[in-house]
Amino acid sequence: MRTKKRKTTDAIAIMDALWGKEPGWKEGVARERQKIALGEVIRQAREARGWTQKQLARKAGTSQSYISRIEDADYDRLMIATLEKIAVTLELPLTITLGSQTVQLQPA
């Protein structure tokens, strides 16, 4: 008796099958994963303090919608100055690596 081949429900596997050979696709996925990871770090730190997005935004001098977009990885550009304000507010280190050079902008 033959068994049916089960279709995958893994979104990344499906997209890889559809667009995996497209130039730049895998790099785009990697960039999106980095944005998701950054958003999660900020969300976890905010929630650990019991703050709402609005409270974090007020303390960091930005808007609630900006915090929401970062946490949801729904942005194309992110200003280092704003990210630094968020890091200072959350008492998190902000480290940037460019090539072989690493600069810590905000000590924890």
Secondary structure, DSSP 8 states (H G I E B T S, - for coil): ----------HHHHHHHHHTTSTTHHHHHHHHHHHHHHHHHHHHHHHHTT--HHHHHHHHTS-HHHHHHHHTT--S---HHHHHHHHHHHT--EEEEETTEEEEEE--
